[in-house]
């Protein structure tokens, strides 16, 4: 990020990342820890059920609250929807848009990420 900041000269753009989360929690904390020193803002848009109505594991909310309390997450956003047998793509777009909308005032550039992506 230092190189990118050099490119922009005196302008100091703010960098952010939004995570889309339902499962894949086993590496979420490591993913956020790896990118947090390089970004100014992190939000997590989470759903507590799958596109097809399967409840998330009981560790979802406690983990997200722990990461927020530790300062690794700036904003938690719950994505509520009515699951159907045809849920999926359009809902994923809406979920990511929620993260993008929330980040608009907090950063200039935003990376879209999932819970199971590690950089």
C-alpha angles and dihedrals in degrees: 000000000000089000092051091048088053090053091056092051116201091355108096107203118199116234126209145172132209120202124206107211138184102123136346089090095148092086102022095101092047090049093051093044091052094053102030096085089056101047135060098212138031127184130178122207107197138180123201093208132046124246086266099046102266110144118240118247118276091250095066102087097036090052093048092048091048092052092048092049089050090055095247093115122046098189136018116202123187116216110210121192142146109255120223134174087260098048118124132077101041090045091050089054091051091048092052091045089057089057092047093049092049091051097050096094095037104052145016098217126035135193118206111218142169129224092254097052119101124189 
